[in-house]
Amino acid sequence: MPVNDDCLKLTTYFGERDRANGGFLADAFTEIYARHELRTSLVLRGVEGFGHKHHLRTDRLLTLSEDLPIVSVAVDTRERIEAAHEEVERLEFDGLVTLERARMITGEGQTREPLPETTKLTVYVGRQERANGRPAYLAVVDLLHRRGIAGATVLLGIDGTAHGLRERARFFARNAQVPMMIIAVGEGERIAGVLAELTAMLARPLITLERIGDPNEVPGGEDVWQKLMVYASGPTYQHLIRALREAGAAGATSLRGIWGYHGDHAPHGDRFLQARRHVPVVTVIVDTPERTRRWFEIVDSIAGEIGLVTSELVPVARVPQLSSR
């Protein structure tokens, strides 16, 4: 089936050293996803962030880099994700879990109905997958940039599943199929117009489409929280994480991209022996809608003029004990 409108994305936020069943929690999640042969899942290591206990973790300081924030993402049909989620819920861990609806494209680049005014497009590719004779992530980002999509960021996974098989980054290995995700945001019409060309360039396309909302949108239930995603380059995330932590946010995680752009900037990213890293960074903040209104003001004051900020309503499946700050 080329398009599946009943797709779910299962996302968990936790610490790198968190454990379950005698091993690391990240491994436990990926083993579950591989056992259920999910279409895709990946583990992303953050570069800076904090959770509900407000312990700062950053790769900039050796003493604070031993337990970096981790984000695990899994995508497949509702039936498969719900089955995997049942196993996830049986694990003992203290983290945030969200279950978000999305449209999934696995073949021809067509949609059965118009896309929302603002849409988030996520493309999942292998680390060394090729498209049009180039690394797939470079080809995808260049296409999105040429077609006027507002921004795109490439995030590199360190573990995960691709088309049902586990793919893990290892030393002395090609790691060709270790998953990467390319997150793009733009006008729904523009994204709909690029889908056919996008899926044609990929050997095994796997794409999700999600609705972007308004920061002032009111959720429909108690179990629906709000997610802010901030796309910016350079050290902006450091100021943002510090300000959110001092203000008492439930948590925030910054993920360093390896390539991408936003606005009128040309695609850019890591360069060999680069003295200062000026790469795209995505910062994710998930909290209750009432609290998120405060965090949006902080985000807008720090990154509003130099980055791209989006808001989404996300159903939460597990909530850590929030700080009373």
N, C-alpha and C positions, 0 to 999 in steps of 0.2 A: 504494500500500500504506500504510494508516494507521500501522502500527507496524513498524519494522525493527529486529530484535534484533541484527543484525550490523553495527552502526555503529562507526566509529572516530573518535577525536578526536586530531588531530595538533597538538602544542603545542611551540613553540620559544621559548627564552629567550636573549636576546642584547642587544647594545648598540645604541643609536639610530644611532650613526655607523658601525657595522659595514657593510662594503661587499662586493659580489659582482658580477661581470660588469660592472664599470664604473659601478655605481650603488649605491644603498643596499640593504642586505640585506632590509629590510622590504618594499621595492618588489618585489624579486625574488621573495619568497615570494608576495605577493599576485598578481603577474602569473602565476605558476604556477597558483595556485588559480583564477584567472579563466579561464585557458586550459583547465583541466579542468572548468570550470563547476560548481564545488562548491556545494552547497546554501547553505552559509554559511561565512564566515571573517571574522576581524577582527583588527586590529592595536591593541593596548592600550599606551599609554605609561605607564610607572610614574612614581611621584613620588619614590621613593627605593629604593635597593637596591645590591647588589654581586654580583659573580660570582666565579668560581674564583680570579681574581687579587686579589680583596679590595680593589679600587678602589671607594671609595664614590662614588655618584652621587646627587644630591638636587636637587630643584627649589627648595630653601630657600636655597641659596647659588649665586650667579651663576657662580662659577668651577667649580662641580661640576655644573652643570645642562646642560652642552653635550653630554653623552652619556648620557642617561637610560636606565634599563633598559626593554626592550621585550619584550612577550609577544605572540606571534602564534598564533592558534587557528584550526583548520580542522576542519569536521565534515561527514561524508557517509558513504555506504556504504563497507564495507571495500574493495571493488574500486576505487572512485574515489579514496579516500585513499591506498591502496597505490600507485596509479599516480602520484599527485602526489608521494608521498614519494620515489619513485625519482628524480624530478627534483630534489627538495630535497637528497637525498644527493649529487648531483653538484656542488652548490655548495661552494665552499671557505669555510668559516667555523668559528669556534670558539665553539660554544654547546651548550646542552643540548636534546635532542629527546626527547619522550615520545610514545608511541602507546597510547592508552587506549580500552578497549571501553566502549560505552554503548548504551542502547536509545534509538532515535530515534522520536519521534512527529511525524508530518507531517499528520495529519488527525483522525479521531475520537479522543477522549480515552479510550482503553481500553488495558489491558495484558493480555497473554495469560497472565501468571503473577504471583503476589504480588511486591510490591517488598520489598527488604531492610528490616530493622528501622529502619535509618537510611539515608536516600536523599538524594542531591544532585540537584536539579532545575535545569536551565538553560533559560531561555526566550530566544530570539533574536528581536528586533524591530527595526524601523527607527526612526531617531531621531525622526521626526515621524509615525510610524504612530499611528493612532487606534484606540481600543477603548472602546465604551460612551460615545462622545462626549468622551473625554478622551485625553491622551497615553497610549499603550499601556503604557508602563513604569509610570506612576502607577496605572493601573487594575489591572495585574497585581500590583504590590506590595500595594495595598490588599486585593485578594482574598486573597492569601497570608496577610496579617496577620489578616484576619477569620477565616480558617479555622484559625488556630492553628499555622501553620508557624513553626518556631523562628527563622528569620532569612532575610533576603533583601537583596541588594546589587545596585544597577544600575551597570554599568561601561560607559563610553562609548567606542566605537571611533573611530579616526581614519582608518581605511581598511578595506577588506575586500570581500567578495562577498556578495550576497544573492540567493538562488535562481538562482545561476549567473552573475549580472552584477556587474561591479565597481562599487562605490559608494565614493566618496572624499570626505572633508570638504574643502571649499574656501571661501575667503572669497567673500562676495557671492552665495552660493548657498543654497538651502533645505536641502540635505543631508538630504532627507526619508528616504532609505532607507539612509543610512550605518548599519551594524549597531550594535546595543547588545546586551549580554548581561545577563540578570538571573539571578544565582546564588542559589538558595535551598536551605536544608537543613532537614530535618524528619523526623518519623516516616513510615515507608513507607506506613502505612495512611492517614494524613492526606493525604499527597501523592497517593496513588491516588484518594482521594475528591474531590480538587479538579481532577483532569485534565479531566473532561468540561466543567465550567464554564469552565476556563481556555482550552481549545481553542475553545469556542463563541464566546468574546469576540474572538478573533483572526481576521482575514481569511485569513491564510496561516500557520497555526501551525507553528512549528519548535521542538521541545523535545527535550532529551536527559535521560536518567535514568541515574545512576551510583550504585554502591554505596559507602557510607561504612563504613570498617572501624574496628578497634581499634588504638590506637598501639602496642600490644604484639604485634600480629599478625605472624607469621613469614612472609616471602615464600616463593614456591615455586621461585625460580631466581635465578641470579646477575644477570640482566639486569632484575630487578624492584627498583625503589627505592621510597622512601616519600615521600609528599607531605603536608605539614602546611599547612592553610589556616586563617588566623586572621582572624576577622571582628570588628572593633571600631571605635569612633568616636574622633575626636579625635587627640591626639598619641601614642597608645599605640605606633603603628608605629615612631615615631622611636626610642623606647627599645628596642624589639624588634630593629630593624635594627642598632643600635649594639652591643647585647649579643651577637647572633649573629655579627657580624663579628669582634668581639674574641675570641670563643670559637673561631673558625676554621671556621665552617660553609661548605659549598661555595658557597652563594649564597642570596640571598633577594630578593624583589621585592615592593614595596608598590604597590597599585593603588588610587587614590582613586575612590570611587564618587560619583555625583551624587544618589543617593536610596537609602533602604533603612531597615532596622531589624534589631535582634536582641533576643530575649527579650521582655520586657514593654514595651520602648520603643515609642513611636508612630513611624511612618515619618517620616523627616526627611532633610534634605540641604541643598544649596546655597540660599542666600538672597541676593538682590541687595543689594550694599553691606554685606554681613555683615562685621563687624569681625574676628571669629575664626571660622574654618571648623570646624564640628563636623559632619563628614560621615562616612559609613561608609567604611572602608578595609579592603581585603583584602590580607593579607600571605601570600605563597606561599613555602614552603621545600621544596626537593626535594634529597634526599641519600640515601646508602646507609642501609639500615635500622639498621646498627650505630651510625652517627654520629647518625642522627635521634633515637635514644633520648636522647642528650645534649641535643639542641636542644628536644625536647619538655619537658624539665625547665625550660629557660629560658623557653619560651613559657608554660608553666603558671604560673611565678612572676610573670611580667609581665602576662599577659592572661587567666589562668585564671578570675578572678573577675569580670572586666568585659567579656569578649568570648565569642565562640563559636569553639571550636577543633575541627577535623575532621582525620582521617587517612585517606589512601588509598594503596593499593599501585599503583604505576604502572610499566609496562614502559618501559625507556629504549632508544632507538634510536641515540642518539649521546651520548657523554659527554666533556666537556672534561677536560683534565688537572687533577686535583684538587691543591690545595695540600697540602703535607706537614705543615701545622700541626696 
